[in-house]
């Protein structure tokens, strides 16, 4: 009979290894090495304390991906997107994605348009804002006018625009919400724009309410303002979420480069673009909309490469995954996915409306696949903050927050329906909301009324 040598390491249980029998280091790197199985198991166990991303209905971001996406991400883990000379095919795939998006958003010159990938829609929005500022400044300099007081006008925007204004020394003129409104309205603009306005930001998918702002109406109002005052003010469309919704389920909605005044559009590939976290996109109407001074030529990576970004090194896998989704789904596939999400959002809107205490602000019918709602009155015996907390017991993350000024007295909840969140899951959420309302109205049961655990 053959003899076999047995390695002690191969039979040690992972939870009997030294690292498994102590608290993990928190402030200082350990002196020695550890068994990779134990390191993996300990970190894996800690991460179980995170919430289930599929139940995070507060996030716009992708939480489900095809197995093929996981494989592509793994295979391209080492590729740096900035190294276009070293990874020319990844750079080619980025270029293809830009042209596909230019076509999707009806660019008048989709084959020669300017655009780039970013780490997300926030960086993409800031790049769009920088281009607006540079174009405004160039024009003012040619006219011999001062350039020290630029402003940008927007309604209730995501925090990235506040960051842009502060980081790049631009006054953010935030137009307050009107009563009953879910975003910026065109007739409000005249009181906020002037000769120092670098542009107006229109939101296709307002973070707070999930509704679209009326881009075409905003453009018409700016046309009228130009006719009256001579001010020629461009629009940047922050389509972080709606840029991957409207072309597929609201194709007749005019919001993109079909409007002459739209200079640039940003979107998030890792939101309704269905790609993993870490990719955004910005596309300009034409080359003239992106000032040459903002483009850097990098010659120490093996070639002379143009770059326009706030970040430098970043992974290429997410861009490859975006291209995979474009090929895998095509327009019809994206339409089916987003329409299924829209239908599920409308189903939830119906359930919420039937429960009684809620008033829908956005019912999921004409913008993002999402809903937002508030309490009809304050005499319900509970607040939406209470409901948020009790839903967490079941793992649901449903945010409650006040609307922006001047509607900050209105507290709302928002539910986002994404790819990978099916009708059954949303039905379970609705059931849990109904049970939570009943519990909140009836108060906490006494000790005698509580059901205790018992062994069968």
C-alpha positions as CSV (number, residue, x, y, z in Angstrom):
1,X,0.0,0.0,0.0
2,X,1.3,3.4,-0.9
3,X,2.4,5.8,1.8
4,X,1.2,9.4,1.8
5,X,2.8,12.4,3.5
6,X,0.1,14.6,5.2
7,X,0.7,18.4,5.5
8,X,-0.5,19.8,8.8
9,X,-1.4,23.0,6.9
10,X,-3.8,21.3,4.6
11,X,-5.9,19.8,7.4
12,X,-6.0,22.8,9.8
13,X,-9.5,24.2,10.1
14,X,-9.6,27.8,9.0
15,X,-11.1,28.9,12.3
16,X,-8.3,27.2,14.3
17,X,-5.6,29.2,12.6
18,X,-3.9,32.0,14.6
19,X,-5.6,34.9,12.9
20,X,-9.0,33.4,13.6
21,X,-8.4,33.4,17.3
22,X,-7.8,37.1,17.8
23,X,-9.3,40.4,16.9
24,X,-8.2,41.7,13.5
25,X,-5.7,44.6,13.5
26,X,-7.4,48.0,13.3
27,X,-4.6,50.6,13.7
28,X,-1.3,48.9,12.9
29,X,-0.2,46.5,10.2
30,X,0.7,43.0,11.7
31,X,4.3,42.1,11.9
32,X,4.1,38.7,10.3
33,X,2.1,37.0,7.5
34,X,-1.1,35.0,7.8
35,X,-2.7,32.1,6.0
36,X,-4.7,33.5,3.1
37,X,-7.6,31.2,3.9
38,X,-7.9,32.7,7.3
39,X,-7.6,36.3,6.1
40,X,-10.3,35.7,3.5
41,X,-12.6,34.0,5.9
42,X,-12.3,36.7,8.6
43,X,-12.8,39.6,6.2
44,X,-15.6,37.7,4.5
45,X,-17.3,37.2,7.8
46,X,-17.0,40.9,8.8
47,X,-18.5,42.0,5.5
48,X,-21.7,39.9,6.3
49,X,-22.5,42.7,8.7
50,X,-23.1,45.1,5.7
51,X,-26.6,45.4,4.5
52,X,-27.8,43.3,1.5
53,X,-27.2,45.6,-1.5
54,X,-30.3,44.2,-3.3
55,X,-32.4,45.6,-0.4
56,X,-30.8,49.0,-0.6
57,X,-33.6,50.9,-2.3
58,X,-31.9,54.2,-1.6
59,X,-29.2,53.7,-4.2
60,X,-29.3,54.4,-7.9
61,X,-26.3,52.2,-8.4
62,X,-26.1,48.7,-10.0
63,X,-26.2,45.9,-7.5
64,X,-26.6,42.9,-9.9
65,X,-24.5,41.9,-12.9
66,X,-24.2,39.0,-15.3
67,X,-21.6,36.3,-14.6
68,X,-19.8,37.3,-17.8
69,X,-19.4,40.8,-16.3
70,X,-17.7,39.3,-13.3
71,X,-15.4,37.3,-15.5
72,X,-14.5,40.3,-17.6
73,X,-13.8,42.4,-14.5
74,X,-11.6,39.7,-13.1
75,X,-9.7,39.2,-16.3
76,X,-9.0,43.0,-16.6
77,X,-8.3,43.8,-13.0
78,X,-4.8,45.0,-13.8
79,X,-5.7,47.4,-16.7
80,X,-5.2,51.1,-16.0
81,X,-7.6,53.2,-18.2
82,X,-5.1,56.1,-18.3
83,X,-2.5,53.8,-20.0
84,X,-4.0,54.0,-23.5
85,X,-0.7,53.2,-25.2
86,X,-0.2,50.1,-23.1
87,X,-3.8,49.0,-23.4
88,X,-4.9,50.2,-26.9
89,X,-7.9,47.9,-27.2
90,X,-9.3,49.0,-23.9
91,X,-8.9,52.6,-25.1
92,X,-10.7,51.6,-28.4
93,X,-13.6,50.1,-26.4
94,X,-13.8,53.4,-24.4
95,X,-14.0,55.3,-27.7
96,X,-16.7,53.0,-29.0
97,X,-18.8,53.6,-25.9
98,X,-18.5,57.4,-26.3
99,X,-19.7,57.1,-29.9
100,X,-22.5,54.8,-29.0
101,X,-23.7,57.2,-26.3
102,X,-23.3,60.2,-28.7
103,X,-25.6,58.3,-31.1
104,X,-28.0,57.3,-28.3
105,X,-28.3,61.0,-27.2
106,X,-28.7,62.2,-30.8
107,X,-25.4,64.1,-31.2
108,X,-25.3,65.9,-34.6
109,X,-21.8,64.6,-35.1
110,X,-21.7,61.3,-33.3
111,X,-18.7,60.0,-35.2
112,X,-16.5,62.9,-34.4
113,X,-18.0,64.1,-31.1
114,X,-15.9,64.6,-28.0
115,X,-16.4,62.6,-24.8
116,X,-14.7,60.4,-22.2
117,X,-15.3,58.0,-19.4
118,X,-14.9,59.0,-15.8
119,X,-15.1,57.4,-12.4
120,X,-18.8,58.3,-12.2
121,X,-21.4,60.8,-13.0
122,X,-20.2,63.3,-10.4
123,X,-16.8,63.6,-12.1
124,X,-18.5,63.7,-15.5
125,X,-20.8,66.5,-14.3
126,X,-17.8,68.5,-13.0
127,X,-16.0,68.1,-16.3
128,X,-19.1,69.4,-18.1
129,X,-19.2,72.4,-15.7
130,X,-15.5,73.1,-16.3
131,X,-16.0,73.2,-20.0
132,X,-18.9,75.7,-19.5
133,X,-16.8,77.9,-17.3
134,X,-13.9,77.9,-19.8
135,X,-16.1,78.8,-22.7
136,X,-17.8,81.6,-20.8
137,X,-14.4,83.0,-19.7
138,X,-13.0,82.9,-23.2
139,X,-16.0,84.8,-24.5
140,X,-15.8,87.4,-21.7
141,X,-12.1,87.9,-22.3
142,X,-12.7,88.5,-26.0
143,X,-15.3,91.1,-25.1
144,X,-12.9,92.7,-22.6
145,X,-15.2,92.0,-19.7
146,X,-14.4,90.8,-16.2
147,X,-14.3,87.0,-15.5
148,X,-14.1,87.0,-11.7
149,X,-17.8,86.2,-10.9
150,X,-19.1,83.2,-12.7
151,X,-22.3,81.5,-11.6
152,X,-24.2,78.4,-12.6
153,X,-28.0,78.1,-12.2
154,X,-29.7,74.9,-11.2
155,X,-32.7,73.6,-9.2
156,X,-32.4,70.9,-6.5
157,X,-29.1,69.3,-7.5
158,X,-27.1,66.4,-6.2
159,X,-24.1,67.3,-4.0
160,X,-21.6,67.0,-6.9
161,X,-22.8,70.4,-8.2
162,X,-22.2,72.0,-4.8
163,X,-18.7,70.5,-4.9
164,X,-18.1,71.8,-8.4
165,X,-19.2,75.3,-7.3
166,X,-16.9,75.3,-4.3
167,X,-13.9,73.6,-5.8
168,X,-13.8,75.7,-9.0
169,X,-14.9,79.0,-7.5
170,X,-18.3,79.3,-9.2
171,X,-21.4,80.7,-7.5
172,X,-24.2,78.1,-7.4
173,X,-27.5,79.8,-7.8
174,X,-29.9,77.1,-6.6
175,X,-33.5,77.9,-7.6
176,X,-35.8,76.8,-4.7
177,X,-38.7,74.4,-5.3
178,X,-42.1,75.9,-5.9
179,X,-45.1,74.5,-4.1
180,X,-46.1,71.3,-5.8
181,X,-43.0,71.2,-8.1
182,X,-40.6,68.3,-8.2
183,X,-37.7,70.2,-9.8
184,X,-36.6,73.4,-11.6
185,X,-39.3,75.1,-13.7
186,X,-38.5,77.2,-16.8
187,X,-40.4,80.3,-15.7
188,X,-38.1,80.6,-12.7
189,X,-34.9,81.2,-14.7
190,X,-35.2,84.9,-15.5
191,X,-34.7,85.9,-11.8
192,X,-31.4,83.9,-11.6
193,X,-29.5,84.2,-14.9
194,X,-27.3,87.1,-15.9
195,X,-24.2,87.9,-18.0
196,X,-22.0,85.9,-15.5
197,X,-24.1,82.7,-15.9
198,X,-21.9,80.0,-17.4
199,X,-24.8,77.7,-17.9
200,X,-28.0,76.1,-16.6
201,X,-28.0,72.6,-15.3
202,X,-31.1,70.6,-16.1
203,X,-31.6,67.3,-14.3
204,X,-33.0,64.2,-16.0
205,X,-33.9,62.3,-12.9
206,X,-33.9,64.6,-9.8
207,X,-32.2,62.9,-6.9
208,X,-34.8,63.9,-4.4
209,X,-38.0,63.2,-6.3
210,X,-36.9,61.0,-9.3
211,X,-38.8,63.2,-11.7
212,X,-37.4,64.8,-14.9
213,X,-36.9,68.5,-15.2
214,X,-38.4,69.9,-18.5
215,X,-35.3,70.4,-20.5
216,X,-37.1,71.5,-23.7
217,X,-39.1,74.1,-21.8
218,X,-36.0,75.3,-20.1
219,X,-34.3,75.7,-23.5
220,X,-37.3,77.6,-24.9
221,X,-37.2,80.0,-21.9
222,X,-33.5,80.6,-22.5
223,X,-34.2,81.2,-26.1
224,X,-36.7,83.9,-25.0
225,X,-34.2,85.4,-22.6
226,X,-31.6,85.6,-25.3
227,X,-34.1,87.3,-27.6
228,X,-34.9,89.9,-24.9
229,X,-31.4,90.4,-23.4
230,X,-28.8,89.0,-25.8
231,X,-27.6,86.5,-23.2
232,X,-26.7,83.2,-24.8
233,X,-26.7,80.6,-22.0
234,X,-26.0,76.9,-22.7
235,X,-27.5,73.9,-20.9
236,X,-25.7,71.0,-19.4
237,X,-28.0,68.0,-18.9
238,X,-27.2,66.0,-15.8
239,X,-28.7,62.7,-16.9
240,X,-26.9,60.7,-14.3
241,X,-29.8,58.3,-14.2
242,X,-32.3,59.4,-16.9
243,X,-29.7,59.2,-19.7
244,X,-30.0,55.4,-19.7
245,X,-33.8,55.4,-19.2
246,X,-35.3,58.1,-21.5
247,X,-33.8,56.8,-24.8
248,X,-35.4,53.4,-24.2
249,X,-38.7,53.9,-22.5
250,X,-39.5,57.6,-23.3
251,X,-37.9,57.8,-26.8
252,X,-40.2,60.7,-27.9
253,X,-39.1,62.9,-25.0
254,X,-36.8,65.7,-26.3
255,X,-34.1,66.4,-23.8
256,X,-30.7,65.7,-25.4
257,X,-28.6,67.0,-28.3
258,X,-31.8,67.4,-30.4
259,X,-32.0,70.7,-28.5
260,X,-29.5,73.1,-29.9
261,X,-28.8,74.8,-26.6
262,X,-27.7,71.5,-24.9
263,X,-23.9,71.7,-24.9
264,X,-23.1,68.6,-22.9
265,X,-24.6,65.6,-21.2
266,X,-23.3,63.4,-18.4
267,X,-24.6,60.0,-17.2
268,X,-23.6,57.3,-14.8
269,X,-22.7,53.9,-16.3
270,X,-23.0,52.3,-12.9
271,X,-26.5,53.5,-12.3
272,X,-29.2,52.7,-14.9
273,X,-26.4,52.1,-17.4
274,X,-26.3,48.6,-15.6
275,X,-22.5,48.5,-15.2
276,X,-20.5,47.8,-12.0
277,X,-19.5,50.7,-9.8
278,X,-16.8,53.0,-11.0
279,X,-17.8,54.4,-14.5
280,X,-19.5,57.6,-15.7
281,X,-19.7,59.3,-19.1
282,X,-19.7,62.9,-20.4
283,X,-20.3,63.8,-24.1
284,X,-20.1,67.2,-25.6
285,X,-22.2,68.4,-28.5
286,X,-19.2,68.9,-30.7
287,X,-15.4,69.5,-30.4
288,X,-16.0,73.2,-30.0
289,X,-17.9,72.7,-26.8
290,X,-14.8,71.3,-25.1
291,X,-12.0,74.0,-24.9
292,X,-8.6,72.7,-26.0
293,X,-6.9,74.2,-23.0
294,X,-8.6,71.7,-20.7
295,X,-7.1,68.7,-22.6
296,X,-3.7,67.6,-21.3
297,X,-1.2,65.7,-23.4
298,X,0.6,63.0,-21.5
299,X,3.8,61.6,-23.0
300,X,5.3,59.5,-20.3
301,X,3.1,56.4,-20.6
302,X,4.5,55.3,-23.9
303,X,2.8,57.7,-26.3
304,X,1.4,61.2,-26.5
305,X,-2.1,60.7,-25.1
306,X,-4.8,63.4,-24.6
307,X,-6.7,63.3,-21.3
308,X,-9.4,65.3,-19.6
309,X,-10.2,64.1,-16.1
310,X,-10.1,65.0,-12.5
311,X,-8.7,61.6,-11.7
312,X,-5.7,59.9,-13.3
313,X,-5.2,56.1,-12.8
314,X,-8.5,54.2,-12.7
315,X,-9.6,50.7,-13.6
316,X,-10.6,49.7,-17.2
317,X,-12.8,46.8,-16.3
318,X,-15.9,48.9,-15.7
319,X,-15.6,50.4,-19.2
320,X,-15.2,46.9,-20.7
321,X,-18.3,45.9,-18.7
322,X,-20.2,48.9,-20.1
323,X,-19.4,47.8,-23.7
324,X,-20.4,44.2,-22.8
325,X,-23.8,45.5,-21.7
326,X,-24.2,47.5,-25.0
327,X,-23.5,44.4,-27.0
328,X,-25.3,41.9,-24.8
329,X,-28.5,43.9,-24.5
330,X,-28.7,46.2,-27.4
331,X,-31.4,48.8,-27.6
332,X,-34.2,46.2,-27.3
333,X,-32.6,44.6,-24.3
334,X,-32.1,47.9,-22.5
335,X,-35.8,48.7,-23.3
336,X,-37.0,45.5,-21.8
337,X,-34.9,45.8,-18.6
338,X,-35.9,49.4,-18.0
339,X,-39.5,48.8,-18.9
340,X,-39.7,45.9,-16.4
341,X,-38.3,48.3,-13.8
342,X,-40.9,51.0,-14.7
343,X,-43.7,48.5,-14.5
344,X,-42.6,47.3,-11.1
345,X,-42.3,50.9,-9.9
346,X,-45.9,51.6,-11.0
347,X,-47.0,48.4,-9.2
348,X,-45.5,49.7,-6.0
349,X,-47.0,53.1,-6.5
350,X,-50.4,51.5,-6.7
351,X,-49.8,49.5,-3.5
352,X,-48.5,52.6,-1.7
353,X,-51.6,54.7,-2.8
354,X,-54.0,52.0,-1.6
355,X,-52.5,51.9,1.9
356,X,-54.1,55.2,2.9
357,X,-51.6,57.4,4.8
358,X,-49.4,58.3,1.8
359,X,-49.5,60.9,-0.9
360,X,-47.5,60.1,-4.0
361,X,-45.2,62.9,-5.3
362,X,-43.9,60.8,-8.2
363,X,-45.7,57.7,-9.3
364,X,-43.1,56.1,-11.6
365,X,-44.9,56.8,-14.8
366,X,-43.0,59.4,-16.8
367,X,-39.4,59.6,-15.5
368,X,-37.2,57.2,-13.5
369,X,-38.4,53.7,-12.4
370,X,-38.9,54.8,-8.9
371,X,-41.5,56.4,-6.6
372,X,-41.5,59.1,-4.0
373,X,-44.2,59.9,-1.4
374,X,-45.0,61.7,1.8
375,X,-47.5,61.4,4.6
376,X,-50.9,63.0,3.9
377,X,-50.9,64.7,7.3
378,X,-48.9,64.7,10.5
379,X,-51.7,63.0,12.5
380,X,-50.8,59.5,11.4
381,X,-49.1,58.7,14.8
382,X,-45.7,58.1,13.2
383,X,-43.2,59.7,10.9
384,X,-41.5,58.5,7.8
385,X,-38.3,58.4,9.8
386,X,-40.0,55.9,12.1
387,X,-41.0,53.9,9.1
388,X,-37.4,53.9,7.8
389,X,-36.1,52.6,11.1
390,X,-38.7,49.8,11.4
391,X,-38.1,48.6,7.8
392,X,-34.4,48.2,8.6
393,X,-35.4,45.3,10.9
394,X,-36.3,43.4,7.8
395,X,-33.1,44.6,6.0
396,X,-34.8,47.2,3.7
397,X,-33.0,50.5,3.3
398,X,-35.7,53.1,2.3
399,X,-34.5,56.7,3.0
400,X,-36.6,59.4,4.5
401,X,-35.4,63.0,4.1
402,X,-36.7,66.6,3.7
403,X,-37.1,68.2,0.3
404,X,-34.8,71.1,-0.6
405,X,-35.7,74.7,0.1
406,X,-38.4,76.0,0.1
407,X,-40.2,72.8,0.6
408,X,-37.9,71.6,3.4
409,X,-40.9,71.1,5.7
410,X,-42.0,68.2,3.5
411,X,-40.4,64.9,4.5
412,X,-40.5,62.1,1.8
413,X,-39.4,58.6,1.2
414,X,-38.0,57.3,-2.1
415,X,-37.8,53.8,-3.5
416,X,-35.7,53.1,-6.6
417,X,-36.3,50.0,-8.7
418,X,-33.2,48.7,-10.5
419,X,-32.2,45.8,-12.6
420,X,-32.2,42.7,-10.4
421,X,-35.1,43.9,-8.2
422,X,-38.1,41.9,-9.3
423,X,-41.8,42.2,-8.8
424,X,-41.8,39.6,-6.0
425,X,-39.2,41.4,-4.0
426,X,-41.1,44.7,-4.3
427,X,-44.3,42.9,-3.3
428,X,-42.6,41.7,-0.2
429,X,-41.5,45.3,0.5
430,X,-45.0,46.5,0.2
431,X,-46.2,43.8,2.6
432,X,-43.6,44.8,5.1
433,X,-44.6,48.5,4.8
434,X,-48.2,47.6,5.5
435,X,-47.2,45.5,8.6
436,X,-44.8,48.3,9.7
437,X,-47.7,50.9,9.5
438,X,-49.9,48.6,11.6
439,X,-47.2,48.2,14.2
440,X,-46.3,51.9,14.3
441,X,-50.0,52.8,14.8
442,X,-50.6,50.3,17.5
443,X,-47.4,51.1,19.4
444,X,-44.9,48.7,20.9
445,X,-46.6,45.6,22.4
446,X,-46.3,44.9,26.1
447,X,-43.9,42.2,27.4
448,X,-46.8,39.8,27.9
449,X,-48.0,40.3,24.3
450,X,-44.7,39.7,22.7
451,X,-44.1,36.4,21.1
452,X,-41.2,34.6,22.7
453,X,-38.9,32.2,21.0
454,X,-39.5,28.6,21.9
455,X,-38.2,25.3,20.8
456,X,-40.5,22.9,18.9
